[in-house]
């Protein structure tokens, strides 16, 4: 959609008003006095002192070099120049009020939308529960979920295109707060001897092919190198569901957060001792909406 060209006549009028030292209060005082036929009644309608209305209108008349009102015992009435001025002022004030109303409506509409960044391929567990609670308290809320990699989401936050994102690392220069922790679990084929254990430790994974999902590949890969070293072979999958299918086919063991453990025939999940994924809530560079504060208040431990 093309942007409409500005109304140059309105701009010219605004520049002329500025040169004359006119403000919106001058226009509103004149319109009120013309509508109610007197400065006292106008002041009562506007909730100001009569002296303020009289003084402002006198200032205006002095700057215009022409009287707007004829004063009399029964009140005031417009001069011919005043009638012309009032017609123009009514249009200008009406346009301004309409512009303010449209801007207010647009702001309200934007406040009803939450643009949330989610690491591609993740989003189950705690996050799903959080969003379910938020929508229950704000049934008219429109959610926009934007999936992407950590760098893409961090850039969108910095450019103000997202209200909030949940990431595993805190981008520099952005405000963030701890959101939640998820236990790291291992997807194991049911026929594998490790499926008999109640829980696993990193030494159990030595020498095995380990599958990780793309969004957490870097973080989990670093953990694997520190805990198991070169004795593990890393493979990657695009999403937890794909990872579970590969595990069921005997392609290796899978490492995922417990919130993204997907049910799959032939696969069981076992917790990995003392191993967690820590998510942060990162705020975008845009005016904070009330719904963002509501979501942050729902985070585990926020109360």
N, C-alpha and C positions, 0 to 999 in steps of 0.2 A: 504494500500500500504506500503510495507516495505521500510525502508530508506536505500539507497545504501551505501555500506561500503566506507570509505574514501580511496582515492588513497594515499597509504603510500609513494610511490616514490615521489609524488609531495611534501608531507610534509617533507620528508628527504631533497629534493632539497631546499625547503624554509629555513630549519634549516641551511643547509650549506651556503646559501646566507647570512643569518643573521650573521653567524660566520665570513664570509669574509667581512662584512660591506657593502654589496651591497644593493642599493636601486633601486626602479623602475626607477628613473631618469637616473641612470647609463645605464640601459638596453635601454631606449628610445634614449639616446644620441648615443650609439653604433649603434643601428639599423638605425637611421637617417643618421649617417655618412657613414655607409656601403651602404645605398640606394642611397645617393646623391654623394658619392665619394669624400667627403671633409668636413672639420669641418665648414668652412664658410657657405657652402650651407646648411649643417645640421642646423646650428644656425639660418639661415634665415627662414628655414622651421618651426623650433620650436618656433621662436620668442624670442630667447635669444641671449646673447652676445657670439661671437665666443670663447672668453677666457673661458667662463663657460663650453662649450662643451669640449674644449681641456683639461681643468683642470680635469673635471670629468672622462674623458677617461683615462688620465694619472693616476689618483687615482686608477681606476679599474685595469689597467695593473699592477700597483705596488702591489696591494693586491693579484692579481692572480699569480704574479711572471712570467708573460709571455706577450709579446707584442701582441696586437690584430690587430694593423694596422702597415703597412709600410708607412712611410711618404715620399713624394717626391714632386718635383716642380709642378707636375700636380694634386696633391691631395693625397689621401690615398687609399690603397687597403688592403684587409684583408690578414693576415697571415694564415697559415693552422690552427693554434690554434684559430685564430679569426673566421674562417669559422665555426669551430665546435661550438664556443661560440654563434655565431649569429643564427645558426640553433636552438640551445636550447632556446635562448632568444626569438626568434620569437614565438616558441610554448608557452613559459611561458606568454609572454605579450598577445598573442592571447587568451589564456585561461582566463587570468585575465579580459580582455576586455569583453569576452563573459559572465563571471560571473557577472560583473558589469551591463551589459545590461539586463541580466535575472532578477537581483535584482531590477533594475529600473522599468522594465515592471511589476514585481509583485507588487511593491509599487504603480504604477499607477493604476493597477487593483483593489488593495485594497482601494485606494482613491475613486474609482467609486462606492463603496458599503457603504451604511449607515446602521449600525446595531443599531436599535432603540428599546428601551424597552418601553412597554405600559402595564399599569395595566390591567390584564385579565378582560374581560367583558366591558371595557370602550373603548374610542377612537373616539367618535363622536364629533360633534361640532367644537370647535376651532382647535383641533388637526387635524381633517380631512381637514379643510380649509388650515392649515399650510402646510401639506404634499402635497396637491393639488398645491399650489403655488410653492413649492420647486421643484416638478417634472416638472412643466411647465417651470421653468428657467433652470433646469438640466435634459433634456429629456433622457440622457444616464445613469442617476443615477439608480442603483439597490438598492431598499429598502429591508431590512430584518427586519420585525417586530417580536419582541420576546415578547410574552405575559407571564405574571407571576404575582405572588404576590409581595408586596413591598419588603419583605426580600429577595426573590429570585433575583429580579432585582438589588437590592442594592449590593448583593454579586457578580453578574455578572459584574457590573460596577467596583467594587473594584478589580476584577481579570482581568480587561481589555478586557472582552469578549463583551462589548457593548460600542458604541461610546457615546451614550446619552440615557437618559430615563426621562420620565415625571412622577414625583411622587408627592404625597400629603404631604409627610414629607421629610425633608432633612437628608440623612444619614450622620453620623459623618465621618469626614476625606475626604469627597469628595467635589469638587467645584460645587456650584449650583447657580442658578440665578432665580428670580421670573419669571414665564412664563405667566400665565394668571389666571383670576378668572372666575368661572362660578356660576351663581345664582343657589341656591338649589330650586328645584320645587317639588311640591306634585302631584302625580298621584292619581286622584280621580275618582271613578265610576260616570258615568253621572247621575245616579239616586240618588246619595248622595246629601244631602242639601248643602254640602260644594262646590259642583260644580257650584252653583249660585254665589259664591263670586268672585270678580276680583282678589283678592290676599288673602293669609292666614297668620296667625301668629301662633306662637308655642302653644298658649293656645287653639287654635282650634283643636289641635291634641291630647289634653289630653284625656286619657282613650281609645284611639283608638289603634288598632293593626297597627304597622308601619313596612313596608317592606323596606329593604335596600339591595343593591347589595354588594357582597362579597368584592370587592376591596376598597370600602369606608365604610364598615361596622363599623370598629373601630372608624374612625373619626366621622361619623354621629351618631354612638351610643353614643359617648361622648357628642355630641351636644344635643341629645335627653335627656340624663340624666341631663344635666345642665339646660335645658330649660323647660322640662316637668316632669322630675323626674320619680318616680316609677309609674306614672299614665299612662304610655304608655307601650305597649307590643311589643317587637322587633321580627321580623321575617326576614329571609334572603333568597335572591335569587341569582342565579349564574350570571345573566346578566340583563341589562335593559329590553330586550324584554320579558324575562320570568317574570320579575316583573310586566310589564304592563298586561300580560295575567292573572296573579294572581289577580291583582286589578280588572280587568274586571269581574272576577269570584266572586267578593265580599269577597276576602280573606284579605282585609285591604287596607290601603293607602300606596302609595309608595313614597320614598324620593330618588331623583336622581339629578345629575347635569343637567342643562338645555340642554347641548350638547348631552346628552344621553337619552333625552325624546323621546321614541319610539311611533309612531302612533299605536294605537290599537282601534278596535271597542269597544265602550262603556267606553272609558277612556278619561278624559281631564286633562290637567296639569295647576296648579295654582302656581304662584311664592310665595315663603315663604319669608316674609318680613325680610330684613337685615340679610340674611343668604347666605353664599357663600362657595364654595370649591376653595381653592387656590392651583394651581399646580406650581411645581418648575421644571426647566430643570437642570438635574444633569449630569455632565460630567463623563465619564468613565476614568479609569487610563490607557490611551493609547495615542499615539501621536494624537493631534487634527488635523482633516482633514478640508480642506477649506469648504467642504459642511456643516460641523457642524457650522462653523461661519455664513454661509449663512442662515441656519435654525434659528439660534439664532437672526439674524438680522430681521427675519420675525415675531418675537414674538410681540404681541400687546404692544405698548409703547416703543419698541426698538429704533424706529426712534427718 
